Amino acid sequence: MQAIPDTEPAGNQLFSPHFLRSLRLPALLVLVLLAVHMHQVVFGWDPGGYGIMSRRNWGLRGIVTGPLVHGSWEHVFSNIFPMFFLSALVLLFYRKVAMQAFWMIYLLTGLTVWLFARPVSHIGASGVVYGLVAFIFWNGIFRRSIRSIMLAVVVMLLYNGMFMGILPQQDGISWESHLFGALVGIVTAYWFRGVLEDEEAAVAAADPFADERGVEKVSFLPSDVFDKTKAQRQAEAEELARQRAAQNRDLYPPFWHSDGTW
């Protein structure tokens, strides 16, 4: 994000239906960002009037419009590639919470910038990008599933240099958007930490931290197995054996009856 001075107003899975659906929103976001900037260049309007102007009533609209406007083509292209990649990752691997998480990051980042940032017009999508990076990375810490940890490692390796973007006193850069976007991403990851995907829930039984996340842990033995006496367990085992024997007789009847007839 840039700060502008105050201006008044793999394999077959790559072609699976879910994979292709995961690319729709990211592709639409890229097209919107390009179209908005093209319109801005052709008609020459000031993007600062649509940014997030801190603590100004007219700047509230920037919570929605601020991430869509940019100061230059370089600014646009520096955001569209990570926006596409990161939003696609969220939609692909966190499908149950992807849309809620994206809009939570988008809107809360803008709101915190409006409340606490410097009184300049903040524009650009990089605050949302920082929020997506933090969301994916901290999911690996909060969820502790193998997949979320692997995604966190990938994001850390690709975007570790973004840490410098949250440092204050950078001319022409809205470091507040970066900082608040990252904080909102952490909060969002914590908020949705217990909403596991089907693949994550399948291995929750092996997760020693599942109870901390509010996930129902699958046990190998019934929870009341040690509360029963030996006689009760033996009676239940005999009853289960009789039921299975009856099922086997129904499925595989003998070739002759007990009276000797076929």
C-alpha positions as CSV (number, residue, x, y, z in Angstrom):
1,M,0.0,0.0,0.0
2,Q,1.0,3.6,-0.6
3,A,0.2,6.6,1.5
4,I,-1.0,9.6,-0.5
5,P,-1.2,13.1,1.0
6,D,-4.7,14.3,2.1
7,T,-6.9,15.0,-0.9
8,E,-10.5,15.6,-0.5
9,P,-12.9,13.5,-2.1
10,A,-0.6,-30.9,-9.7
11,G,-1.7,-33.9,-11.8
12,N,-5.4,-34.5,-12.5
13,Q,-6.2,-32.5,-9.3
14,L,-5.0,-29.4,-11.1
15,F,-8.1,-29.7,-13.2
16,S,-10.6,-30.7,-10.5
17,P,-13.8,-28.7,-10.1
18,H,-12.7,-27.4,-6.7
19,F,-9.3,-26.3,-8.1
20,L,-11.0,-24.4,-10.9
21,R,-13.5,-22.8,-8.6
22,S,-10.7,-21.7,-6.3
23,L,-9.3,-19.6,-9.2
24,R,-12.5,-17.7,-10.0
25,L,-12.4,-15.1,-7.2
26,P,-8.6,-14.5,-7.5
27,A,-9.0,-14.0,-11.3
28,L,-11.9,-11.7,-10.7
29,L,-9.9,-9.6,-8.2
30,V,-7.1,-9.2,-10.6
31,L,-9.4,-8.1,-13.4
32,V,-11.1,-5.6,-11.1
33,L,-7.8,-4.1,-10.0
34,L,-6.6,-3.8,-13.6
35,A,-9.9,-2.3,-14.7
36,V,-10.0,0.2,-11.9
37,H,-6.5,1.4,-12.6
38,M,-7.1,1.6,-16.3
39,H,-10.2,3.7,-15.7
40,Q,-8.2,5.9,-13.4
41,V,-5.4,6.4,-16.0
42,V,-7.8,7.1,-18.9
43,F,-10.0,9.6,-17.0
44,G,-7.3,11.0,-14.8
45,W,-9.1,11.0,-11.4
46,D,-7.2,11.2,-8.2
47,P,-7.0,7.9,-6.3
48,G,-6.5,9.6,-3.0
49,G,-10.1,10.6,-2.9
50,Y,-11.0,6.9,-2.7
51,G,-8.5,5.9,-0.2
52,I,-8.9,5.3,3.5
53,M,-8.6,8.8,5.1
54,S,-8.1,8.2,8.8
55,R,-10.8,9.4,11.1
56,R,-12.5,11.5,8.4
57,N,-16.2,10.7,7.6
58,W,-15.6,10.8,3.9
59,G,-12.7,8.4,4.3
60,L,-14.9,5.6,5.5
61,R,-15.8,4.7,2.0
62,G,-12.1,3.9,1.5
63,I,-12.6,0.8,3.7
64,V,-14.2,-0.7,0.6
65,T,-12.6,1.3,-2.2
66,G,-9.1,1.9,-0.9
67,P,-7.7,-1.6,-1.7
68,L,-9.0,-1.2,-5.3
69,V,-7.1,1.9,-6.2
70,H,-3.3,2.3,-6.7
71,G,-0.9,5.1,-7.4
72,S,0.9,3.6,-10.5
73,W,1.1,0.6,-12.7
74,E,4.1,-0.6,-10.7
75,H,2.0,-0.4,-7.6
76,V,-0.8,-2.4,-9.2
77,F,1.4,-5.2,-10.4
78,S,3.3,-5.4,-7.1
79,N,-0.1,-6.4,-5.6
80,I,-2.0,-8.5,-8.2
81,F,0.4,-11.4,-8.3
82,P,0.5,-12.1,-4.5
83,M,-3.2,-11.3,-4.2
84,F,-4.0,-13.9,-6.9
85,F,-1.6,-16.6,-5.4
86,L,-2.5,-16.1,-1.8
87,S,-6.3,-15.9,-2.2
88,A,-6.2,-19.0,-4.4
89,L,-4.3,-20.9,-1.7
90,V,-6.9,-19.9,0.9
91,L,-9.8,-20.9,-1.3
92,L,-8.1,-24.2,-2.3
93,F,-7.0,-25.4,1.1
94,Y,-9.4,-23.6,3.6
95,R,-12.7,-23.9,1.6
96,K,-14.9,-23.9,4.7
97,V,-13.8,-20.5,5.9
98,A,-12.2,-19.0,2.8
99,M,-14.8,-16.4,1.9
100,Q,-15.5,-15.4,5.5
101,A,-11.8,-15.1,6.2
102,F,-11.2,-13.1,3.1
103,W,-13.9,-10.5,3.8
104,M,-13.0,-10.4,7.5
105,I,-9.4,-9.5,6.5
106,Y,-10.5,-7.1,3.8
107,L,-12.9,-5.1,5.9
108,L,-11.2,-5.2,9.3
109,T,-7.9,-4.1,7.8
110,G,-9.5,-1.1,6.4
111,L,-11.4,-0.3,9.6
112,T,-8.3,-0.5,11.8
113,V,-6.4,1.7,9.3
114,W,-9.2,4.3,9.4
115,L,-9.2,4.2,13.2
116,F,-5.4,4.3,14.0
117,A,-3.3,5.2,11.0
118,R,-1.8,8.6,10.1
119,P,-4.2,11.2,8.7
120,V,-3.3,10.5,5.0
121,S,-5.1,8.7,2.3
122,H,-4.1,5.0,2.3
123,I,-4.6,3.2,-1.0
124,G,-3.6,-0.2,-2.5
125,A,-4.3,-3.9,-1.8
126,S,-1.1,-4.6,0.0
127,G,-2.8,-4.5,3.4
128,V,-5.1,-7.3,2.3
129,V,-2.0,-9.2,1.0
130,Y,-0.3,-8.9,4.4
131,G,-3.5,-10.2,6.0
132,L,-3.6,-13.3,3.7
133,V,0.1,-14.0,4.4
134,A,-0.5,-13.8,8.2
135,F,-3.7,-15.9,7.9
136,I,-2.0,-18.7,6.1
137,F,1.2,-18.7,8.2
138,W,-0.6,-18.5,11.6
139,N,-3.0,-21.3,10.6
140,G,0.0,-23.5,10.6
141,I,0.6,-22.5,14.3
142,F,-3.0,-22.6,15.5
143,R,-4.3,-25.7,13.6
144,R,-1.1,-27.8,13.9
145,S,-2.1,-30.0,11.0
146,I,0.6,-31.2,8.6
147,R,-1.0,-29.5,5.6
148,S,-1.4,-26.1,7.4
149,I,2.2,-26.3,8.6
150,M,3.5,-27.0,5.1
151,L,1.5,-24.1,3.7
152,A,2.9,-21.9,6.5
153,V,6.5,-22.9,5.5
154,V,5.8,-22.2,1.9
155,V,4.4,-18.7,2.6
156,M,7.3,-18.0,5.0
157,L,9.9,-18.9,2.4
158,L,8.2,-16.9,-0.4
159,Y,7.2,-13.8,1.6
160,N,9.7,-13.5,4.5
161,G,11.0,-10.2,3.1
162,M,7.6,-8.6,3.7
163,F,8.5,-8.1,7.4
164,M,10.3,-4.9,6.4
165,G,7.0,-3.5,5.2
166,I,5.6,-3.2,8.7
167,L,8.4,-0.9,10.0
168,P,7.3,2.7,10.6
169,Q,8.5,5.9,9.0
170,Q,8.6,4.8,5.4
171,D,7.9,7.6,3.0
172,G,5.2,6.9,0.5
173,I,4.3,3.5,2.0
174,S,1.3,2.8,4.2
175,W,3.2,0.7,6.7
176,E,0.1,0.9,9.0
177,S,-1.9,-1.0,6.3
178,H,0.8,-3.7,6.3
179,L,0.9,-3.9,10.1
180,F,-2.8,-3.8,10.7
181,G,-3.4,-6.3,7.8
182,A,-0.9,-8.7,9.4
183,L,-2.6,-8.3,12.8
184,V,-6.0,-8.9,11.4
185,G,-4.7,-12.0,9.6
186,I,-3.5,-13.4,12.9
187,V,-6.8,-12.7,14.6
188,T,-8.7,-14.2,11.7
189,A,-6.6,-17.4,11.8
190,Y,-7.3,-17.7,15.5
191,W,-11.0,-17.0,15.0
192,F,-11.4,-19.9,12.6
193,R,-8.8,-22.3,14.1
194,G,-11.4,-24.8,15.1
195,V,-13.2,-25.1,11.8
196,L,-11.2,-28.0,10.3
197,E,-11.3,-29.1,6.7
198,D,-12.4,-32.7,6.1
199,E,-8.8,-33.8,5.5
200,E,-7.7,-32.2,8.8
201,A,-10.5,-33.7,10.8
202,A,-9.5,-37.2,9.5
203,V,-6.2,-37.0,11.3
204,A,-7.4,-35.1,14.4
205,A,-7.3,-38.3,16.4
206,A,-3.5,-38.1,16.2
207,D,-3.4,-34.5,17.2
208,P,-2.5,-34.0,20.9
209,F,-3.7,-30.4,20.8
210,A,-7.1,-31.1,19.3
211,D,-8.9,-30.5,22.7
212,E,-7.3,-27.1,22.9
213,R,-8.9,-26.1,19.6
214,G,-12.3,-27.4,20.6
215,V,-12.1,-30.3,18.1
216,E,-13.7,-33.6,19.1
217,K,-10.9,-36.1,19.3
218,V,-11.5,-39.6,18.1
219,S,-10.5,-42.3,20.5
220,F,-9.4,-45.8,19.7
221,L,-11.3,-47.2,22.7
222,P,-14.8,-46.2,24.0
223,S,-14.6,-43.5,26.7
224,D,-16.3,-45.8,29.2
225,V,-14.3,-48.9,28.6
226,F,-12.6,-48.7,32.0
227,D,-15.8,-48.0,33.9
228,K,-17.3,-51.5,33.1
229,T,-16.6,-54.7,35.0
230,K,-15.0,-57.7,33.4
231,A,-18.3,-59.6,33.5
232,Q,-20.1,-56.7,31.7
233,R,-17.5,-56.5,29.0
234,Q,-17.6,-60.3,28.5
235,A,-21.4,-60.3,28.2
236,E,-21.2,-57.5,25.6
237,A,-18.6,-59.4,23.6
238,E,-20.8,-62.6,23.7
239,E,-23.8,-60.6,22.6
240,L,-21.8,-59.0,19.7
241,A,-20.6,-62.5,18.7
242,R,-24.2,-63.8,18.6
243,Q,-25.3,-60.9,16.4
244,R,-22.4,-61.4,14.0
245,A,-23.1,-65.1,13.8
246,A,-26.8,-64.4,13.0
247,Q,-25.7,-61.9,10.3
248,N,-23.3,-64.5,8.8
249,R,-26.1,-67.1,8.7
250,D,-28.3,-64.7,6.8
251,L,-25.6,-63.8,4.3
252,Y,-24.1,-67.3,3.9
253,P,-26.9,-69.9,4.6
254,P,-25.8,-73.6,4.8
255,F,-26.4,-75.9,1.9
256,W,-28.6,-78.1,4.0
257,H,-30.9,-77.7,7.0
258,S,-30.5,-79.3,10.3
259,D,-33.1,-82.0,9.5
260,G,-31.0,-83.2,6.6
261,T,-33.0,-81.7,3.8
262,W,-31.5,-79.4,1.1
